[in-house]
Amino acid sequence: MRYHSTRSLVQQLTSREAVLQGLAADGGLFVTDELPELHIDPASLTGGYAGAARRVLGTLLPDFSAEEIAGAVEAAYGNTFADPAVTPVTKIGSMHLLELYHGPTAAFKDVALQMLPQLMSRALAGTGRRLVIATATSGDTGKAALEGFADVPGIGIAVFYPDGGVSAIQRLQMATQKGVNVEVAALRGNFDDAQSAVKALFASPLKAELAARNITLTSANSINIGRLAPQVVYYFDAYRQLTEAGVIRQGERIDFCVPTGNYGDVLAGWFAKTLGLPVRRLIVASNANHVLSDFLETGVYDRRRDLVRTSSPSMDILVSS
Ligand SMILES: *Cc1c(COP(=O)(O)O)cnc(C)c1O
């Protein structure tokens, strides 16, 4: 099984290498064409959240050994989440809520960002390579990434957030982060400016200078397949919980409605559907910065508009990955 850039078929990478590189050299994201053949039957999932995680991650990242995946799952979810179900499904009226907020920073991004460093450190082990993570944040990614990467051997992390563009709690969460390998900086501008600054770093001579010292500059933004794959898990696990609770029959199709900024999370839902999860509709929920839903409706990506600061800053995005 190989991963290639969304912009070319030339480079064919293993999942280990795709996790380490994050973003393809041509600016594309790493994807695979083999999802439909990989088929995961939700009826075959056993062993709670950890079991679902081992199965889905083992399928999407097949050149990690079963021991590596099991170790990563235990380190990421073994005792870091406040709820034993990790991401419990609860009933609200006639609908159900997938509670993704029981992780160490209370952001849903913990689910992915507790796992990504575990995958990266296992892919690095024995290679002599080191990683530097540079990440822009609109509030939630930064703290969740810092928490996931803090003191992970062989990896350093720098987080850039827009000055005044994150909540007071998010700023304090980041500014007080513990760890020998973490740096946090505020940039003048909005999230898109911070994201552009980080993307410019990737295109700058710094990348080659680090490479000469066997250090790979990479990202923890939602463009990394090692961050997307752990999100596919909770779509399958939500379905498992609903069938085990007798809410739905095995094979019955369900809808997911997903709050959406960069479309990373809902892309994971599409991966799940393509892998065979009985999903009827994926409904995207936007806030006032609905450039991507406009794009899907009109076919035109028109970013010539002002960024609106909302009470959901993690969705305040105009320049999507
Ligand atoms: C990051 C974030 C989003 C947007 O997620 P995407 O994967 O970029 O679509 C939405 N809501 C919250 C609370 C977030 O932290």
The ligand as an SDF file (V2000), in Angstrom:
LIG
                    3D

 15 15  0  0  0  0  0  0  0  0999 V2000
  -10.3030   22.3910   14.6150 C   0  0  0  0  0  0  0  0  0  0  0  0
  -11.6860   22.5490   14.9810 C   0  0  0  0  0  0  0  0  0  0  0  0
  -12.6820   22.5580   14.0010 C   0  0  0  0  0  0  0  0  0  0  0  0
  -12.3730   22.4130   12.5420 C   0  0  0  0  0  0  0  0  0  0  0  0
  -11.9540   21.1210   12.2460 O   0  0  0  0  0  0  0  0  0  0  0  0
  -11.4620   20.7400   10.7680 P   0  0  0  0  0  0  0  0  0  0  0  0
  -10.9550   19.3620   10.8800 O   0  0  0  0  0  0  0  0  0  0  0  0
  -10.3700   21.7330   10.4160 O   0  0  0  0  0  0  0  0  0  0  0  0
  -12.6310   20.8800    9.8580 O   0  0  0  0  0  0  0  0  0  0  0  0
  -13.9950   22.6970   14.4200 C   0  0  0  0  0  0  0  0  0  0  0  0
  -14.3310   22.8090   15.7240 N   0  0  0  0  0  0  0  0  0  0  0  0
  -13.3890   22.7890   16.6900 C   0  0  0  0  0  0  0  0  0  0  0  0
  -13.8140   22.9430   18.1280 C   0  0  0  0  0  0  0  0  0  0  0  0
  -12.0430   22.6650   16.3580 C   0  0  0  0  0  0  0  0  0  0  0  0
  -11.1140   22.6330   17.3230 O   0  0  0  0  0  0  0  0  0  0  0  0
  1  2  1  0
  2  3  1  0
  2 14  2  0
  3  4  1  0
  3 10  2  0
  4  5  1  0
  5  6  1  0
  6  7  2  0
  6  8  1  0
  6  9  1  0
 10 11  1  0
 11 12  2  0
 12 13  1  0
 12 14  1  0
 14 15  1  0
M  END
$$$$
